[in-house]
Every structure is written in C-alpha cells, then in structure tokens.
Amino acid sequence: MTDEELRTEVRAWLAANWKNDLPARADQWTVGPEQRAWLAKVVEARWAVNRWPSEWCGRDLSDAQAKIIEREFAAVKAPGAGQDRTHLYAITALTFGTDVMKAALLKGMLTGEINMCLLYSEPGAGSDLAGIRTRATRDGEEFVVNGQKVWTSGAATADYGMLIARTDWDVPKHNGISFFFLSMKQPGVEVRPLRQVTDESHFNEVFITDARVSADFLLGGLNNGWRVLQTALAYERSVMGDGARGPRRAGDGAANDLVALAREAGKLDDPVLRQDLAKVLSYRRLNALNNARAKADLAQGTSSSIMSLGKLAMSRILHEEARLRTALLGAGSLLDGEAFPRADDANFLTLNAYFTSIGGGTDQIQRNIIGERVLSLPKEPEIDRTIPFRDVRAG
C-alpha cells in the first residue's frame, strides 16, 4: 500500500466512525465504557499498533507509515492510534511475554478492558530496585509470591501488575530477579491507599501473601527480570519525559498556555518574567527533540539511557513552570480552592512536580544513569553488587 492509499483509507475510516463525542476520562488509571467501546473499534480495525505484527493486532507497517496513521488520528483528535509507542504495559508484554500471556492480555490492555499497575518499589528498595526482597517461589507450573510493594499508582483499580520478585537468593542481586504479570484480583493481594500532599490517593501500598502467578506469565525467562525491567523503565521514563499532568481546575486556554497566563496577569512586558518564560518554553522544545532521539534508539531495540535525560529534564521543567506561575500571580498565589482556579492550579502544580522528581526513578538516580551511561563517568562503588543476595546486609 502506498502512503497516499494508506492516508485515504484511514481518513475514510475515521470519517465513518469517529464522532468526536467521547466524554473526558474520570482519571488516568481507568478507561470508561465509552472510551473502551471506541478503543475496541480502533483495535479491531488494526489502527492501534500499526508497527506490530498482524498476529498481534498490528499491520506490520514501517515507522513512517505508522506515523501517517497517527497524524490522521491526531488531526481529528481521535485517541487510540500509536499505542505501540506509548502503551508501556502492552509494549513490555509484546516484547518479552509468552504467546499464552499475549493471547490472554494484549487485546484487553489495548482496549482498556484490562487496567495495569507497576509493582516495583518496596519499603526497603526504592531507588535500588535490585535490592527487592519480595520473593516468588516455584510451585509446579506456578510461582507463589510473598512481599510488599509501595508507591504503586493505580493499584486500587488494576487487574494486573508488572511485578519484579526475587527468584534466586544465591546469586548477585541483579541476577536473581524475575519479571511477572501478577493478577491483582486474587486472594492474598491487599491494596491500601496512601494520602498525598495534593489531597489525592493515586499511590498505594500493596501487601502480597501467598498470591499465585502462572509460569506462562513470566516475562523474559527465569532470573532475567533485570533486563526486562530496564526496557520497561526506559518506556516509562519516555512517557514521563514527554509530558505530565496539567492544571486540574482551570481548563481554559490561559490555564495551559503560560504566555496567555502572563498576558492575563498583565506581566507579559516584565523583562525578567519574559526571560524566565522564554527559558521554560525553550527547555520544553529541547526536551521534545531529545525524546525523539531517545525513541529512535528504542526503536532500534536498545534500552536508551537518553530517556533518563528527558525524564530529569521534565522534572526540572515542571518545577520551573510552577515557580513561574507563582511569580506571575504574585500575592494572589496565596489563595486556594475552587473560587481561585489560577492560584489553585499554581499550588497544585507546585506540589505535583515532586511526583515526577520521584516516580519512575528519582532525579538523583537519573543523574547517576546520565553520568555513567551517557557521559561515561566512573560508576559509584557498589560493594554488594557481586556477592550472593542472601549475604547482603539489610537494615
């Protein structure tokens, strides 16, 4: 099919099917029935993951032709295309999952029928994920899982979680980890919400007691979970580097456009604030170019360390934008609540910026990765890297 034939086909399909009447999603963790119905149409028509094999809902298209489809969807503001670039869970499943697991979960993840979460961090292993102590013990064709996870976004509504667990205690810490898709809707999985400074509860603690997972839901092979995790983290950092949450109350154009907000506040002519505004906008443009470079690396099958640069940059951009919003509002930023949406947005975004500084690997971890893998600086010493994990001291 030529590019023009493909463009004509997707435009005709959108004209016949897209009504531009989907309600807004209630939250970022679940997909409503209207969205699910639309995504099911997109998946059925094979517009969702066009680079993937036809066996798994794709069209075997080149990246260039897949982008044609994504641009046509974007032109009419239709969601659903390009999930082979953005759907962290589905990409990980396709890359490392067994055929049994892919047949059971892939389509449901793409349509939003199956909600997912990340079961990585633990109370004693946040920044050092290789230090996890949640264990998965083989029992025939299943593994029995025991342990605790924390800071798990969306766990309360998740059907499955991408879980890292220790399966071998007699090898160095990076070598004894396996990667699973664990069912969250089973006995032995308890989710407790954590209240955030923004008065939300997106994060959770997850307690796992004798939960079970089939060997068919092991990704990448036994004790090869660290490799799977690095690829999954690269995609997660790619998503976080692309963007983050915007204002939660003032949904008009000025709320999202910093130039319009400066004009509304009567401070667009302030030379200092104009310089700060230009810096933020320049950072955003530079970060978009960096992320395009990193995604090109990922498309070649590499786990790009450049993703860490984008993720760190977005964290800094969000803090700087929040500071700029506060400066534009002046004393008015001390107000709060629904009656003062601009101030409420500034305060919310100031607090929420810390989420990107911590989630997906802290800013400090990203700096370590950039220093070691991008700038080729010496690694920090790890005295426990080469000893059996059961001999590692834990506080």
Secondary structure, 3 states (H helix, E strand, C coil): CCHHHHHHHHHHHHHHHCCCCCCCCCCCCCCCHHHHHHHHHHHHCCCCCCCCCHHHCCCCCCHHHHHHHHHHHHHCCCCCCCHHHHCHHHHHHHHHCCHHHHHHHHHHHHHCCCCEEEECCECCECCCHHHCCCEEEEECCEEEEEEEECCCCCCCCCCEEEEEEECCCCCCHHHCEEEEEEECCCCCEEEEEECCCCCCCCEEEEEEEEEEEEHHHEECCCCCHHHHHHHHHHHHHHHHHHCCCCCCCCCCHHHHCHHHHHHHCCCCCCHHHHHHHHHHHHHHHHHHHHHHHHHHHHHCCCCCCHHHHHHHHHHHHHHHHHHHHHHHHHHHHHCCCCCCHHHHHHHHHHHHHHHHHHCCCCHHHHHHHHHHHHCCCCCCCCCCCCCCHHHCCCC
